[in-house]
Amino acid sequence: MPLLIDMPIEPEQVPQLDAVLITHYGNDHYSAPTCKALAGCLHRIPRFGGNGPHFVRWNYACPKVLLEDGIQRFTEGVELYKKEYPG
């Protein structure tokens, strides 16, 4: 699916990332070409379940899975966790 907006920079221009959080694999929250292009600047991906083998094929080192009911520490000072909201 093509992007509906112009991005301010290309993925190849991103020097370094601390994390990429993918909440689900819909086209509005996940872009396979972008994730593939970011492989050089990020070595760990926190993500909720899903398509881990893609990240191995794209040369990410050890993608990590954040389970929906779990807490995972990825690097000093960075923790991700699921929070329930009423409604």
Secondary structure as the mmCIF struct_conf table of DSSP 4:
data_model
#
loop_
_struct_conf.conf_type_id
_struct_conf.id
_struct_conf.beg_label_comp_id
_struct_conf.beg_label_asym_id
_struct_conf.beg_label_seq_id
_struct_conf.end_label_comp_id
_struct_conf.end_label_asym_id
_struct_conf.end_label_seq_id
BEND BEND1 LEU A 4 ILE A 5
BEND BEND2 PRO A 8 ILE A 9
HELX_RH_3T_P HELX_RH_3T_P1 PRO A 11 GLN A 13
BEND BEND3 ASP A 18 ASP A 18
STRN STRN1 ILE A 22 ILE A 22
BEND BEND4 GLY A 26 GLY A 26
TURN_TY1_P TURN_TY1_P1 ASN A 27 HIS A 29
HELX_RH_AL_P HELX_RH_AL_P1 ALA A 32 ALA A 37
HELX_RH_3T_P HELX_RH_3T_P2 LEU A 38 GLY A 40
TURN_TY1_P TURN_TY1_P2 CYS A 41 CYS A 41
BEND BEND5 HIS A 43 HIS A 43
STRN STRN2 ARG A 47 ARG A 47
BEND BEND6 GLY A 49 GLY A 50
HELX_RH_AL_P HELX_RH_AL_P2 GLY A 52 ARG A 57
TURN_TY1_P TURN_TY1_P3 TRP A 58 ASN A 59
BEND BEND7 ALA A 61 CYS A 62
TURN_TY1_P TURN_TY1_P4 GLU A 68 ASP A 69
STRN STRN3 ILE A 71 THR A 75
TURN_TY1_P TURN_TY1_P5 GLU A 76 GLY A 77
STRN STRN4 VAL A 78 TYR A 81
#
